Amino acid sequence: MARVGQLIRAERVKRGVTLREFCRRSGFDPSYWSRIERGIAAPPKTDLAFSKIAEALGISVASEQYVNLKDMAFLESSPSELAPDNRVLEYLPIFFKTARGQTPTEEEMTKLYEIIRRELDGVEK
């Protein structure tokens, strides 16, 4: 699963925004932001920081993309002993979506069912 910094970098590159331009727009220090994109530093978690990121990239704060990035940043910054394994981590956005009162897609629910089924099959044997 890609890290938040990698996803933001991919979006930045896709939109043709250089690292320096992104930092100028968002107010982040370029060396700090470079470390985030490379996975060396943890991404910011505050609403203010994420609204600056969204604005710098032209992402709506009401979009699912924005909410997913914030969810991932929260998960990345959680203590390692609380972090689920990678199989579960991949499906936590479905949980967060449901917790916010949104309806997961049929594809998301199928994927979630498959991972639960695999885990139960492993326990039953």
PyMOL CGO cylinders between C-alpha atoms (Angstrom):
from pymol import cmd
from pymol.cgo import CYLINDER

trace = [
    CYLINDER, 0.00, 0.00, 0.00, 1.38, 3.40, -0.97, 0.3, 1, 1, 1, 1, 1, 1,
    CYLINDER, 1.38, 3.40, -0.97, 2.13, 5.91, 1.74, 0.3, 1, 1, 1, 1, 1, 1,
    CYLINDER, 2.13, 5.91, 1.74, 0.43, 9.31, 1.91, 0.3, 1, 1, 1, 1, 1, 1,
    CYLINDER, 0.43, 9.31, 1.91, 3.56, 11.18, 0.84, 0.3, 1, 1, 1, 1, 1, 1,
    CYLINDER, 3.56, 11.18, 0.84, 3.91, 8.96, -2.22, 0.3, 1, 1, 1, 1, 1, 1,
    CYLINDER, 3.91, 8.96, -2.22, 0.26, 9.48, -3.16, 0.3, 1, 1, 1, 1, 1, 1,
    CYLINDER, 0.26, 9.48, -3.16, 0.54, 13.25, -2.77, 0.3, 1, 1, 1, 1, 1, 1,
    CYLINDER, 0.54, 13.25, -2.77, 3.74, 13.25, -4.82, 0.3, 1, 1, 1, 1, 1, 1,
    CYLINDER, 3.74, 13.25, -4.82, 2.04, 11.23, -7.59, 0.3, 1, 1, 1, 1, 1, 1,
    CYLINDER, 2.04, 11.23, -7.59, -0.88, 13.68, -7.61, 0.3, 1, 1, 1, 1, 1, 1,
    CYLINDER, -0.88, 13.68, -7.61, 1.51, 16.65, -7.63, 0.3, 1, 1, 1, 1, 1, 1,
    CYLINDER, 1.51, 16.65, -7.63, 3.49, 15.22, -10.57, 0.3, 1, 1, 1, 1, 1, 1,
    CYLINDER, 3.49, 15.22, -10.57, 0.27, 14.31, -12.42, 0.3, 1, 1, 1, 1, 1, 1,
    CYLINDER, 0.27, 14.31, -12.42, -0.84, 17.92, -12.14, 0.3, 1, 1, 1, 1, 1, 1,
    CYLINDER, -0.84, 17.92, -12.14, 2.55, 19.22, -13.27, 0.3, 1, 1, 1, 1, 1, 1,
    CYLINDER, 2.55, 19.22, -13.27, 3.34, 20.94, -9.97, 0.3, 1, 1, 1, 1, 1, 1,
    CYLINDER, 3.34, 20.94, -9.97, 7.01, 20.96, -8.96, 0.3, 1, 1, 1, 1, 1, 1,
    CYLINDER, 7.01, 20.96, -8.96, 8.04, 20.31, -5.37, 0.3, 1, 1, 1, 1, 1, 1,
    CYLINDER, 8.04, 20.31, -5.37, 9.07, 23.94, -4.92, 0.3, 1, 1, 1, 1, 1, 1,
    CYLINDER, 9.07, 23.94, -4.92, 5.83, 25.24, -6.42, 0.3, 1, 1, 1, 1, 1, 1,
    CYLINDER, 5.83, 25.24, -6.42, 3.79, 22.90, -4.22, 0.3, 1, 1, 1, 1, 1, 1,
    CYLINDER, 3.79, 22.90, -4.22, 5.67, 24.15, -1.16, 0.3, 1, 1, 1, 1, 1, 1,
    CYLINDER, 5.67, 24.15, -1.16, 5.23, 27.78, -2.20, 0.3, 1, 1, 1, 1, 1, 1,
    CYLINDER, 5.23, 27.78, -2.20, 1.47, 27.24, -2.54, 0.3, 1, 1, 1, 1, 1, 1,
    CYLINDER, 1.47, 27.24, -2.54, 1.07, 25.22, 0.64, 0.3, 1, 1, 1, 1, 1, 1,
    CYLINDER, 1.07, 25.22, 0.64, 3.61, 26.94, 2.90, 0.3, 1, 1, 1, 1, 1, 1,
    CYLINDER, 3.61, 26.94, 2.90, 5.62, 23.78, 3.67, 0.3, 1, 1, 1, 1, 1, 1,
    CYLINDER, 5.62, 23.78, 3.67, 9.42, 23.77, 3.74, 0.3, 1, 1, 1, 1, 1, 1,
    CYLINDER, 9.42, 23.77, 3.74, 10.72, 21.98, 0.60, 0.3, 1, 1, 1, 1, 1, 1,
    CYLINDER, 10.72, 21.98, 0.60, 13.28, 19.83, 2.45, 0.3, 1, 1, 1, 1, 1, 1,
    CYLINDER, 13.28, 19.83, 2.45, 10.65, 18.78, 5.00, 0.3, 1, 1, 1, 1, 1, 1,
    CYLINDER, 10.65, 18.78, 5.00, 8.14, 17.99, 2.28, 0.3, 1, 1, 1, 1, 1, 1,
    CYLINDER, 8.14, 17.99, 2.28, 10.71, 16.00, 0.29, 0.3, 1, 1, 1, 1, 1, 1,
    CYLINDER, 10.71, 16.00, 0.29, 11.24, 13.80, 3.36, 0.3, 1, 1, 1, 1, 1, 1,
    CYLINDER, 11.24, 13.80, 3.36, 7.47, 13.23, 3.59, 0.3, 1, 1, 1, 1, 1, 1,
    CYLINDER, 7.47, 13.23, 3.59, 7.26, 12.22, -0.07, 0.3, 1, 1, 1, 1, 1, 1,
    CYLINDER, 7.26, 12.22, -0.07, 10.16, 9.78, 0.41, 0.3, 1, 1, 1, 1, 1, 1,
    CYLINDER, 10.16, 9.78, 0.41, 8.54, 8.26, 3.51, 0.3, 1, 1, 1, 1, 1, 1,
    CYLINDER, 8.54, 8.26, 3.51, 11.28, 9.49, 5.86, 0.3, 1, 1, 1, 1, 1, 1,
    CYLINDER, 11.28, 9.49, 5.86, 9.08, 11.95, 7.76, 0.3, 1, 1, 1, 1, 1, 1,
    CYLINDER, 9.08, 11.95, 7.76, 5.49, 11.49, 8.91, 0.3, 1, 1, 1, 1, 1, 1,
    CYLINDER, 5.49, 11.49, 8.91, 2.85, 13.47, 7.03, 0.3, 1, 1, 1, 1, 1, 1,
    CYLINDER, 2.85, 13.47, 7.03, 0.98, 16.25, 8.82, 0.3, 1, 1, 1, 1, 1, 1,
    CYLINDER, 0.98, 16.25, 8.82, -2.33, 15.28, 10.41, 0.3, 1, 1, 1, 1, 1, 1,
    CYLINDER, -2.33, 15.28, 10.41, -4.11, 18.54, 11.07, 0.3, 1, 1, 1, 1, 1, 1,
    CYLINDER, -4.11, 18.54, 11.07, -7.13, 19.74, 9.15, 0.3, 1, 1, 1, 1, 1, 1,
    CYLINDER, -7.13, 19.74, 9.15, -5.30, 23.01, 8.43, 0.3, 1, 1, 1, 1, 1, 1,
    CYLINDER, -5.30, 23.01, 8.43, -2.28, 21.21, 6.93, 0.3, 1, 1, 1, 1, 1, 1,
    CYLINDER, -2.28, 21.21, 6.93, -4.48, 19.00, 4.78, 0.3, 1, 1, 1, 1, 1, 1,
    CYLINDER, -4.48, 19.00, 4.78, -6.57, 21.93, 3.58, 0.3, 1, 1, 1, 1, 1, 1,
    CYLINDER, -6.57, 21.93, 3.58, -3.31, 23.62, 2.47, 0.3, 1, 1, 1, 1, 1, 1,
    CYLINDER, -3.31, 23.62, 2.47, -2.26, 20.45, 0.65, 0.3, 1, 1, 1, 1, 1, 1,
    CYLINDER, -2.26, 20.45, 0.65, -5.64, 20.19, -1.04, 0.3, 1, 1, 1, 1, 1, 1,
    CYLINDER, -5.64, 20.19, -1.04, -5.58, 23.84, -2.08, 0.3, 1, 1, 1, 1, 1, 1,
    CYLINDER, -5.58, 23.84, -2.08, -2.04, 23.54, -3.47, 0.3, 1, 1, 1, 1, 1, 1,
    CYLINDER, -2.04, 23.54, -3.47, -3.12, 20.58, -5.59, 0.3, 1, 1, 1, 1, 1, 1,
    CYLINDER, -3.12, 20.58, -5.59, -6.59, 21.78, -6.52, 0.3, 1, 1, 1, 1, 1, 1,
    CYLINDER, -6.59, 21.78, -6.52, -8.31, 18.96, -4.62, 0.3, 1, 1, 1, 1, 1, 1,
    CYLINDER, -8.31, 18.96, -4.62, -11.70, 19.70, -3.12, 0.3, 1, 1, 1, 1, 1, 1,
    CYLINDER, -11.70, 19.70, -3.12, -11.86, 19.26, 0.66, 0.3, 1, 1, 1, 1, 1, 1,
    CYLINDER, -11.86, 19.26, 0.66, -15.27, 17.70, 0.07, 0.3, 1, 1, 1, 1, 1, 1,
    CYLINDER, -15.27, 17.70, 0.07, -13.83, 14.98, -2.19, 0.3, 1, 1, 1, 1, 1, 1,
    CYLINDER, -13.83, 14.98, -2.19, -13.36, 11.33, -1.33, 0.3, 1, 1, 1, 1, 1, 1,
    CYLINDER, -13.36, 11.33, -1.33, -9.71, 11.65, -2.39, 0.3, 1, 1, 1, 1, 1, 1,
    CYLINDER, -9.71, 11.65, -2.39, -9.13, 14.31, 0.29, 0.3, 1, 1, 1, 1, 1, 1,
    CYLINDER, -9.13, 14.31, 0.29, -10.83, 12.28, 3.00, 0.3, 1, 1, 1, 1, 1, 1,
    CYLINDER, -10.83, 12.28, 3.00, -8.91, 9.12, 2.06, 0.3, 1, 1, 1, 1, 1, 1,
    CYLINDER, -8.91, 9.12, 2.06, -5.59, 10.98, 2.22, 0.3, 1, 1, 1, 1, 1, 1,
    CYLINDER, -5.59, 10.98, 2.22, -6.44, 12.27, 5.71, 0.3, 1, 1, 1, 1, 1, 1,
    CYLINDER, -6.44, 12.27, 5.71, -7.46, 8.79, 6.84, 0.3, 1, 1, 1, 1, 1, 1,
    CYLINDER, -7.46, 8.79, 6.84, -4.19, 7.35, 5.57, 0.3, 1, 1, 1, 1, 1, 1,
    CYLINDER, -4.19, 7.35, 5.57, -2.15, 10.07, 7.27, 0.3, 1, 1, 1, 1, 1, 1,
    CYLINDER, -2.15, 10.07, 7.27, -3.88, 9.25, 10.54, 0.3, 1, 1, 1, 1, 1, 1,
    CYLINDER, -3.88, 9.25, 10.54, -3.10, 5.55, 10.14, 0.3, 1, 1, 1, 1, 1, 1,
    CYLINDER, -3.10, 5.55, 10.14, 0.54, 6.23, 9.28, 0.3, 1, 1, 1, 1, 1, 1,
    CYLINDER, 0.54, 6.23, 9.28, 1.00, 8.36, 12.36, 0.3, 1, 1, 1, 1, 1, 1,
    CYLINDER, 1.00, 8.36, 12.36, -0.53, 5.81, 14.73, 0.3, 1, 1, 1, 1, 1, 1,
    CYLINDER, -0.53, 5.81, 14.73, 1.86, 4.01, 17.10, 0.3, 1, 1, 1, 1, 1, 1,
    CYLINDER, 1.86, 4.01, 17.10, 3.29, 0.90, 15.43, 0.3, 1, 1, 1, 1, 1, 1,
    CYLINDER, 3.29, 0.90, 15.43, 1.88, -1.41, 18.11, 0.3, 1, 1, 1, 1, 1, 1,
    CYLINDER, 1.88, -1.41, 18.11, -1.62, -0.23, 17.14, 0.3, 1, 1, 1, 1, 1, 1,
    CYLINDER, -1.62, -0.23, 17.14, -1.05, -0.55, 13.40, 0.3, 1, 1, 1, 1, 1, 1,
    CYLINDER, -1.05, -0.55, 13.40, -2.87, -3.46, 11.79, 0.3, 1, 1, 1, 1, 1, 1,
    CYLINDER, -2.87, -3.46, 11.79, -1.08, -5.76, 9.38, 0.3, 1, 1, 1, 1, 1, 1,
    CYLINDER, -1.08, -5.76, 9.38, -0.95, -4.71, 5.73, 0.3, 1, 1, 1, 1, 1, 1,
    CYLINDER, -0.95, -4.71, 5.73, -3.90, -6.89, 4.70, 0.3, 1, 1, 1, 1, 1, 1,
    CYLINDER, -3.90, -6.89, 4.70, -6.19, -5.13, 7.13, 0.3, 1, 1, 1, 1, 1, 1,
    CYLINDER, -6.19, -5.13, 7.13, -4.65, -1.70, 6.52, 0.3, 1, 1, 1, 1, 1, 1,
    CYLINDER, -4.65, -1.70, 6.52, -5.68, -1.93, 2.88, 0.3, 1, 1, 1, 1, 1, 1,
    CYLINDER, -5.68, -1.93, 2.88, -9.36, -2.14, 3.87, 0.3, 1, 1, 1, 1, 1, 1,
    CYLINDER, -9.36, -2.14, 3.87, -9.51, 0.40, 6.67, 0.3, 1, 1, 1, 1, 1, 1,
    CYLINDER, -9.51, 0.40, 6.67, -10.70, 3.16, 4.31, 0.3, 1, 1, 1, 1, 1, 1,
    CYLINDER, -10.70, 3.16, 4.31, -13.90, 1.11, 3.89, 0.3, 1, 1, 1, 1, 1, 1,
    CYLINDER, -13.90, 1.11, 3.89, -14.32, 1.12, 7.67, 0.3, 1, 1, 1, 1, 1, 1,
    CYLINDER, -14.32, 1.12, 7.67, -13.72, 4.88, 7.89, 0.3, 1, 1, 1, 1, 1, 1,
    CYLINDER, -13.72, 4.88, 7.89, -16.18, 5.51, 5.08, 0.3, 1, 1, 1, 1, 1, 1,
    CYLINDER, -16.18, 5.51, 5.08, -18.84, 3.47, 6.86, 0.3, 1, 1, 1, 1, 1, 1,
    CYLINDER, -18.84, 3.47, 6.86, -18.10, 5.20, 10.17, 0.3, 1, 1, 1, 1, 1, 1,
    CYLINDER, -18.10, 5.20, 10.17, -18.74, 8.56, 8.47, 0.3, 1, 1, 1, 1, 1, 1,
    CYLINDER, -18.74, 8.56, 8.47, -22.15, 7.31, 7.39, 0.3, 1, 1, 1, 1, 1, 1,
    CYLINDER, -22.15, 7.31, 7.39, -21.24, 6.80, 3.75, 0.3, 1, 1, 1, 1, 1, 1,
    CYLINDER, -21.24, 6.80, 3.75, -22.16, 3.66, 1.89, 0.3, 1, 1, 1, 1, 1, 1,
    CYLINDER, -22.16, 3.66, 1.89, -19.22, 1.60, 0.62, 0.3, 1, 1, 1, 1, 1, 1,
    CYLINDER, -19.22, 1.60, 0.62, -19.37, 0.49, -3.00, 0.3, 1, 1, 1, 1, 1, 1,
    CYLINDER, -19.37, 0.49, -3.00, -20.27, -3.09, -3.87, 0.3, 1, 1, 1, 1, 1, 1,
    CYLINDER, -20.27, -3.09, -3.87, -16.65, -3.67, -4.94, 0.3, 1, 1, 1, 1, 1, 1,
    CYLINDER, -16.65, -3.67, -4.94, -15.35, -2.40, -1.59, 0.3, 1, 1, 1, 1, 1, 1,
    CYLINDER, -15.35, -2.40, -1.59, -17.74, -4.63, 0.32, 0.3, 1, 1, 1, 1, 1, 1,
    CYLINDER, -17.74, -4.63, 0.32, -16.75, -7.64, -1.80, 0.3, 1, 1, 1, 1, 1, 1,
    CYLINDER, -16.75, -7.64, -1.80, -13.07, -7.03, -1.07, 0.3, 1, 1, 1, 1, 1, 1,
    CYLINDER, -13.07, -7.03, -1.07, -13.78, -6.67, 2.63, 0.3, 1, 1, 1, 1, 1, 1,
    CYLINDER, -13.78, -6.67, 2.63, -15.81, -9.87, 2.62, 0.3, 1, 1, 1, 1, 1, 1,
    CYLINDER, -15.81, -9.87, 2.62, -12.97, -11.72, 0.88, 0.3, 1, 1, 1, 1, 1, 1,
    CYLINDER, -12.97, -11.72, 0.88, -10.38, -10.70, 3.45, 0.3, 1, 1, 1, 1, 1, 1,
    CYLINDER, -10.38, -10.70, 3.45, -12.67, -11.64, 6.34, 0.3, 1, 1, 1, 1, 1, 1,
    CYLINDER, -12.67, -11.64, 6.34, -13.49, -14.97, 4.70, 0.3, 1, 1, 1, 1, 1, 1,
    CYLINDER, -13.49, -14.97, 4.70, -9.77, -15.74, 4.20, 0.3, 1, 1, 1, 1, 1, 1,
    CYLINDER, -9.77, -15.74, 4.20, -9.07, -14.94, 7.85, 0.3, 1, 1, 1, 1, 1, 1,
    CYLINDER, -9.07, -14.94, 7.85, -11.95, -17.10, 9.06, 0.3, 1, 1, 1, 1, 1, 1,
    CYLINDER, -11.95, -17.10, 9.06, -10.88, -20.00, 6.83, 0.3, 1, 1, 1, 1, 1, 1,
    CYLINDER, -10.88, -20.00, 6.83, -7.41, -19.78, 8.36, 0.3, 1, 1, 1, 1, 1, 1,
    CYLINDER, -7.41, -19.78, 8.36, -8.84, -19.84, 11.90, 0.3, 1, 1, 1, 1, 1, 1,
    CYLINDER, -8.84, -19.84, 11.90, -11.21, -22.74, 11.26, 0.3, 1, 1, 1, 1, 1, 1,
    CYLINDER, -11.21, -22.74, 11.26, -8.46, -25.06, 9.98, 0.3, 1, 1, 1, 1, 1, 1,
]
cmd.load_cgo(trace, "trace")
